[in-house]
Amino acid sequence: MDAGRLETVSETAPRELWGPETQKAVANFPVSGEPMPAPVIRWLGRIKAAVARVNAELGLLDADMAERIAAAGDHVAAGDFDDQFPIDVFQTGSGTSSNMNANEVIAALAGDGVHPNDHVNLGQSSNDVFPSAVHLAALGELQSDLLPALGRLAESLEAKAGEFDDVVKSGRTHLMDAVPVTLGQEFGGYGAQVRQGIARIEATLERVGQIPLGGTATGTGLNTHPEFAERVRRKLAEETGLTVAAPPDPFEAQAARDALVEASGVLKVIAVSLTKIANDLRLMGSGPRAGLAEIRLPELQKGSSIMPGKVNPVIPEVVTQVGAQVIGNDAAITLGGMQGHFELNVFVPVIARNLLDSIRLLASASRLLAEKCVDGIEANREQCERYAELTLSAATALNAHIGYDLASEIVKEAAETGRPLREVARDRGVDEGVLDEALDYRAMARPHDR
């Protein structure tokens, strides 16, 4: 379809394109005031356009009518008519209302003689087309939004790992002093966490891209041409570059939303990872005088309406709030995934709402964490090195030379007196050469590089 034809459809379209079924749903579901997520609506339009063109190829739909339907579907896919989808996201569990909404809007846009069900919905049921739109919306947002955002965050953390490679500090376990590490090692660990999250998402994409389209009402494919589903999938893949595939079994694909539950579970893991990273940054940046003060976070805004000069770790705080929301979303998706009774899951709208919300939130939080926090972090080198020298757990390196029991006595005396480990150990008769070798803090952080 050429651009002029598409513009004509858009320019001549009346407002309030929906019909009676949409109006009934609007009246029936005044629940949240939140409409179906835009990516789902746009994928409904994209699917309807591909279906119309395939039905024309198969001789099931008049070519001119099919192209008018396809042009209208292209407009919906482009987001030109998002305002024509007013139905609450909390609606009939199959998404029938939103599918009917799409059929009515596209029929109105396509013009004379086009029927919402007989023509726009030809070869489809809400039971297969709506979950297909949800799967592909999630697949598209994961690949175009979340994965690049996580990649950006991983690069930022890895850059800091290199920058802080030589900054030695006290390690901490149980929130207590432990043997020395480098600040670079910690940031390298954070980068690896994010990379693992990327790998986890990539491992789910194949299953998320398996759609039930062609199963119609129950998975049998009643009222569809035998070549219909494969042709539509191929067309969608060619148009978008996404991997769109048939499910291993049409009845599993119709009755269960396990791939979406799996994807949500991965998002929960990423939320946990980002929360751990953000909390560590908050703790390391605490102070500036009465906290750890190992790093300096970028100063973005005033931190208090009453305490002058106070600066808060606002971006890490946002990230931890996002983590809490994503974990809550996953709980609802998990419960929704359990509602696949017999041949149909009837919690698809709430799964769609929460899954796409999690993807959007994590992508935004990852970009903010990279751009407004990690990129600008500075190391307080003097403080870090002071902590490395103060940690009594450095005595662990003496074990091989003087034994655990004597090392424990030295630690206890140093803790009680406040004297340095080296001084106490020297008084206990430990040779200076042994102390030079064992209490080399940078070497202690990399014992296998010696």
Salt bridges, closest charged atoms under 4 A:
GLU21 OE2 - LYS24 NZ 3.07
GLU34 OE2 - ARG353 NE 3.24
GLU57 OE1 - ARG231 NH1 3.41
GLU57 OE2 - LYS235 NZ 3.05
ASP64 OD1 - ARG5 NH2 3.83
ASP64 OD2 - ARG68 NE 3.14
GLU67 OE2 - ARG53 NH2 3.13
ASP74 OD2 - ARG53 NH2 2.79
ASP80 OD2 - HIS75 ND1 2.52
ASP82 OD2 - ARG42 NH2 2.36
ASP83 OD2 - ARG15 NH1 3.26
ASP118 OD2 - HIS115 ND1 3.86
ASP145 OD1 - ARG367 NH1 2.74
GLU158 OE2 - ARG195 NE 2.85
GLU163 OE1 - LYS160 NZ 3.02
ASP165 OD1 - ARG446 NH2 2.53
ASP166 OD1 - ARG381 NH1 3.06
GLU186 OE1 - LYS169 NZ 2.83
GLU227 OE1 - ARG231 NH2 2.76
GLU230 OE1 - ARG233 NH2 2.91
GLU230 OE2 - ARG234 NH1 3.67
GLU262 OE1 - ARG207 NE 2.80
ASP280 OD2 - LYS276 NZ 2.60
GLU294 OE1 - LYS169 NZ 2.67
GLU294 OE2 - ARG172 NH2 2.79
ASP330 OD2 - LYS268 NZ 3.82
ASP357 OD2 - ARG353 NH1 3.83
ASP357 OD1 - ARG360 NH2 2.48
ASP375 OD2 - ARG152 NH2 2.44
GLU385 OE2 - ARG442 NH2 2.57
GLU409 OE1 - ARG428 NH1 2.85
GLU413 OE2 - ARG419 NH1 3.11
GLU413 OE1 - ARG428 NH2 3.18
GLU423 OE2 - ARG419 NE 2.72
ASP427 OD2 - ARG419 NH2 2.29
GLU432 OE2 - ARG422 NH1 2.91
GLU432 OE1 - ARG426 NE 2.88
ASP436 OD1 - ARG422 NH1 3.00
